[in-house]
């Protein structure tokens, strides 16, 4: 699971959960894979990302590296910034671990890179 | 005891009384005594023999003021309590063995008792949430209010079996005990009533309460209304009832047996709130007089023609009360839950578990993306976020490199296949998509929603797709069509029939097998593959070749997938139930009904 995916995930569909965001990450295995860098793609993606959540997620698993905590002005033309964003958003993969609902503590396992967000009938 | 009869008659009466006393003691546990007390029991006549409080009052109060009359449900005895022992004794002497009110005109048999039965069911404690405000309106105001209503001429008036009614604001329908919330009447509550709300607020009883429905009832003496609870889903809390022209006793009853008669004086206002509104029945016994307990003792009140103004406020949304046993909203939701539970069981057994079993084989047969879906994906700008809701083996997650695509499916086996291809996927159900509102630019749902087993769930899935989409985002939905041969053109699904059926596409009804799905308590027909669908809810067979090498017989395993195949226009109708989308286009594509939606607002 990439951090861009984590940036969108919530447990709000659960009964009794109102926001369910962001999900806490308990990472056991983290892998980095190289992904082709496309500056236009990344700069269009950035405004859709909750940057604070991205930073704290990266930090919580020890992969913040040198990512600025705020989106730089004119980032579209800042290749260095775009590359850092590219790395955190797309190249870090959580292979095993858990996502944890911030309100109920419900754990969603991540196995083989796949978060399992299936809910039981009594949880919805 | 000297009672004026001849000795013989006296002995005979005493014998009868003794026998009757014995019965009373057995029935009620109350001890009869020969000592004079202020309490009497009528040993041989009660409610079951047609004796009423009125009759007792009429005959007994002639000897002195009464304190209490207690009738016992289902028993042939009754208790009368006088203010003093002297008056009780006077009544005893004059009535015992003389007043022919018992069955077959036999005389009443009396006895003194040491105490009255603990009438725990009938109390003077008001039901919780009930308030009565005496003299809520003045005589002038009463007159004004009465002048507003004309029972005979008004368009909304009708004569019920036991009374006349007129409605304002909305008509209360006695066939379903509810109102048509979409059909307001021409006349709202007369504005002359407005002073009532201000007064209520000033007195601190309600907070800005403004009813929008008024029912005026006219009860002639002898008329009443059966015990009832106002339909929970119809009206909000509280319900107000103003008694005009006459006083009356209204009876409140609880299912635990409690019974509270409440004297509603002329010009009083009754406020039914909380438990008294949701959990107690209220009604008016049809009779011409009421017996009321006052400081000075019991009193008979003659009923006159009573006009009641019942003010209610229509409930928006569902009833949220905690008195679920009496709540129509709760009970209806329970019934829906059950249907939903069956539907979810059906999906579990005949969709989810089947894909787990056939995932590899299924994936081998699903290579070619459908061109119109690919065109849709290619229409997205660089850097868009696209969700594939029900991505299967991920055949659409490879298109358009410059869009971030994330897919999900409820089948872990299919999702594993996606992961092996390096796609971004998660496992989840399309009814509960774990994505934030408005987090993606576009959504595709290809051949997914037809696996949901009732229309409420299909609608819920569409609602979820719209929810996660950004405003102005596009949502493309494909579902299998019931009609596989539109405009004389056979779909590729039909064309793939190896036996190349030419004319006789329709399988005969008697060849269709049915399967009962125990867990859902439902029987479904098994569809014959490569033929036109005969039913909307069907089980479609999937034949899986058993690749077990040890097994030489090479058996075929049959899996039945549940489908709801869509009629023309059905998908559109479902989408029209959402008020935050625009239907961009609908089309038929190779045996599927397809719809493109645009999200307009949150």
Interface residues (C-beta under 8 A of the other chain):
Chain A: X1 X2 X4 X5 X8 X9 X10 X11 X12 X13 X14 X21 X38 X40 X41 X42 X43 X44 X45 X48 X112 X113 X114 X115 X116 X117 X118 X119 X121 X124
Chain B: X341 X344 X381 X382 X383 X384 X385 X402 X404 X406 X408 X410 X412 X415 X416 X419 X424 X425 X426 X427 X428 X429 X431 X432 X433 X434 X435 X436 X439 X440 X441
